[in-house]
Amino acid sequence: MEDEPVKKEIPQQLFNAKTNSPETINKSVGMELIGVATVIIVMLIVLIYAIVSVINLP
């Protein structure tokens, strides 16, 4: 009788460990940072291209 609640708690702890593990959080943050960095780099390239185009117009 005393073992039943323990058996129910262990899978919950394992589930929490898998979902809240630092590795998965770091992976999602890393992907997000890569996306933001890519957008910033593309914007900078477009900005430089626009400036060069304006300078070369006359």
N, C-alpha and C positions, 0 to 999 in steps of 0.2 A: 504493500500500500504506500509506503513512504517513497519508493523509487519512482512512482508515476509522475509527480510534478517535476522531478529532476530531468526525466526523459523529455518532457515537453519544453523545458527551458533551454536545453543544449542546442537543439536545432535553431531556435530563435537567436541565440548568441552567435551561432555560425553564420546565420543569414545576415545579421547585423554586421558581423566582421567582414563578410564579402561585399556588402553594399556600401559600407562606410569606410572601407579600407583606404589609406592614404594613396595607394598606387592608382586606384581608379580615379580619385579626385585629381591627382597630378596629371594623369593622361588627359582628362577632359579640359583642365586648365591649359595644358600644353597645346592641345588642338585649337583652343580658343585664341591663345596668344599667336599661334602660327597664322590663323585667319586674319586677326587684327593687323599683324605685321605685313601680311601680303597686301591687304587693302591700303595700308599707309604707303608702302613702296610703290604700288600702282599709281596712287594719287600724286606722289612726288614725281614720278616719271611723266605723267600727264602735265603737271605744273611746269616742269622744266621744258617740255616740248612746246607748251603754249608760250612761255617766255621767249624761247629761241625763235619761234615763228614770228612773234611780234617784233623782235629786234631785226629780223631779216626782211621784214616787209618793205621798207623804203630802199 
